[in-house]
Amino acid sequence: MATIRDVAKESGVSVATVSYVLNNGPRPVRAETRERVVSTMRRLNYHPNAVARSLVRQRTHVMGILVGDAQSEIVTNYYYAGILAGVFAGARLRGYNITFFTAAATDQGIEHHIRAQRPDAMLVIAPQLGQDLPKRLKSVGIPLGVVGADECYVDSAAVCLDVDNVAGMQLGMQHLRERGHQPGSIAFALGDPNQESTRIRRTVYEQTLRDWGAEPQEQDIIAHSFHSDIVYAAVRERLELPHPPTAIFAGNDGIALAAIQAIRDRGRRIPDDVAVIGYDNWPIAAHITPGLTTIQQPMHDIGEAVVCALADRLEENLEDKVLSTKSMVKRFMPSLIVRGST
């Protein structure tokens, strides 16, 4: 394999000059000299060592990804898949590679794993609440992006992007009300209570009921999980109690599908007896019978935007020679997709 010294010797220039050509600086190189060096690199089939270049530049052009729950099905779960599709698009657009960290966000010493891998920036997707992760990641000293939470991360100078969960819940609740469902007859199958999005959605659900003159009932807040078997059992149990709900608002479309199965197995019709509304707009939502009404969030846009925001921050850091201490919070508007389940 040709080395940088081989290129310098064949081009009749110094090793430093070849380095200036490769790195576009820090000193200028005359056009004819640059062309001679580039031509020699092609002829010798020279490829610069990416690791060595990263050590010189102190940049790896790699962004790391950490998921809040290492056990999550990040490949088959449509939320993760949608966010990651946008992340890959943004990384390709801005010239970055992506590396996954298999350690859980709750693992002690995760910051040491990150330092060892030397990513230029870190992205956390759907972190769990009640962790000291923001403080630990801030100590690494690289730009931090977060999707699905910001309450704990704004003090970490993080880039926090998410769907507007307040607007999404309001869209769904108002839709159910317009379909004639009374405030005391709408149940909420919320999902994982340890995620910030779940906490926000529950708060909006309860406040909306109070605004409509009904006090939220604990029995109507069901299925504290994303796992379909737990959801199925919880919905069956709620339907067997006195005064069953006429509508169920699910924390994601997976929960909604499990709820639909439980409703049918209980001998109820959808939407005549119980209406169901989901969240995320999974592809299957349009193909079941009846089609699933759902809140669509622009996951691809969110994933792409957070990578581009981190790339912008890295470029700012190069110019200012200091890590930004400013947080950025951005919300993306959801939309209501009405189908037969309501």
Secondary structure as the mmCIF struct_conf table of DSSP 4:
data_model
#
loop_
_struct_conf.conf_type_id
_struct_conf.id
_struct_conf.beg_label_comp_id
_struct_conf.beg_label_asym_id
_struct_conf.beg_label_seq_id
_struct_conf.end_label_comp_id
_struct_conf.end_label_asym_id
_struct_conf.end_label_seq_id
HELX_RH_AL_P HELX_RH_AL_P1 ILE A 4 SER A 11
TURN_TY1_P TURN_TY1_P1 GLY A 12 GLY A 12
BEND BEND1 VAL A 13 VAL A 13
HELX_RH_AL_P HELX_RH_AL_P2 VAL A 15 ASN A 23
TURN_TY1_P TURN_TY1_P2 ASN A 24 ASN A 24
BEND BEND2 PRO A 26 ARG A 27
HELX_RH_AL_P HELX_RH_AL_P3 ALA A 31 LEU A 44
TURN_TY1_P TURN_TY1_P3 ASN A 45 ASN A 45
HELX_RH_AL_P HELX_RH_AL_P4 ALA A 50 ARG A 57
TURN_TY1_P TURN_TY1_P4 GLN A 58 GLN A 58
STRN STRN1 VAL A 62 VAL A 67
BEND BEND3 GLY A 68 GLY A 68
TURN_TY1_P TURN_TY1_P5 ALA A 70 GLN A 71
BEND BEND4 SER A 72 SER A 72
TURN_TY1_P TURN_TY1_P6 ILE A 74 THR A 76
HELX_RH_AL_P HELX_RH_AL_P5 TYR A 78 ARG A 94
TURN_TY1_P TURN_TY1_P7 GLY A 95 GLY A 95
STRN STRN2 ASN A 97 PHE A 100
BEND BEND5 ALA A 103 ALA A 103
TURN_TY1_P TURN_TY1_P8 ALA A 105 THR A 106
BEND BEND6 ASP A 107 ASP A 107
TURN_TY1_P TURN_TY1_P9 GLN A 108 GLY A 109
HELX_RH_AL_P HELX_RH_AL_P6 ILE A 110 GLN A 117
BEND BEND7 ASP A 120 ASP A 120
STRN STRN3 ALA A 121 ILE A 125
BEND BEND8 ALA A 126 ALA A 126
HELX_LH_PP_P HELX_LH_PP_P1 PRO A 127 PRO A 127
STRN STRN4 GLN A 128 GLN A 128
BEND BEND9 LEU A 129 GLY A 130
BEND BEND10 ASP A 132 ASP A 132
HELX_RH_AL_P HELX_RH_AL_P7 LEU A 133 LYS A 138
TURN_TY1_P TURN_TY1_P10 SER A 139 VAL A 140
BEND BEND11 ILE A 142 ILE A 142
STRN STRN5 LEU A 144 VAL A 147
BEND BEND12 GLY A 148 GLY A 148
TURN_TY1_P TURN_TY1_P11 GLU A 151 TYR A 153
HELX_RH_3T_P HELX_RH_3T_P1 VAL A 154 SER A 156
TURN_TY1_P TURN_TY1_P12 ALA A 157 ALA A 157
STRN STRN6 VAL A 159 VAL A 163
HELX_RH_AL_P HELX_RH_AL_P8 ASN A 165 GLU A 178
TURN_TY1_P TURN_TY1_P13 ARG A 179 GLY A 180
HELX_RH_3T_P HELX_RH_3T_P2 PRO A 183 SER A 185
STRN STRN7 ILE A 186 ALA A 189
TURN_TY1_P TURN_TY1_P14 PRO A 193 ASN A 194
STRN STRN8 GLN A 195 GLN A 195
HELX_RH_AL_P HELX_RH_AL_P9 GLU A 196 ASP A 211
TURN_TY1_P TURN_TY1_P15 TRP A 212 GLY A 213
HELX_RH_3T_P HELX_RH_3T_P3 GLU A 218 ASP A 220
STRN STRN9 ILE A 221 ILE A 222
BEND BEND13 SER A 225 PHE A 226
HELX_RH_AL_P HELX_RH_AL_P10 SER A 228 LEU A 239
TURN_TY1_P TURN_TY1_P16 GLU A 240 GLU A 240
BEND BEND14 LEU A 241 HIS A 243
BEND BEND15 THR A 246 THR A 246
STRN STRN10 ALA A 247 ALA A 250
BEND BEND16 GLY A 251 ASN A 252
HELX_RH_AL_P HELX_RH_AL_P11 ASP A 253 ASP A 265
TURN_TY1_P TURN_TY1_P17 ARG A 266 GLY A 267
TURN_TY1_P TURN_TY1_P18 ILE A 270 ASP A 273
STRN STRN11 ALA A 275 TYR A 279
BEND BEND17 ASP A 280 ASP A 280
HELX_RH_3T_P HELX_RH_3T_P4 PRO A 283 ALA A 286
TURN_TY1_P TURN_TY1_P19 HIS A 287 HIS A 287
BEND BEND18 ILE A 288 PRO A 290
HELX_LH_PP_P HELX_LH_PP_P2 GLY A 291 LEU A 292
STRN STRN12 THR A 293 GLN A 296
HELX_RH_AL_P HELX_RH_AL_P12 MET A 299 ASP A 320
TURN_TY1_P TURN_TY1_P20 LYS A 321 LYS A 321
BEND BEND19 VAL A 322 VAL A 322
STRN STRN13 MET A 328 PHE A 332
STRN STRN14 SER A 335 ILE A 337
TURN_TY1_P TURN_TY1_P21 GLY A 340 SER A 341
#
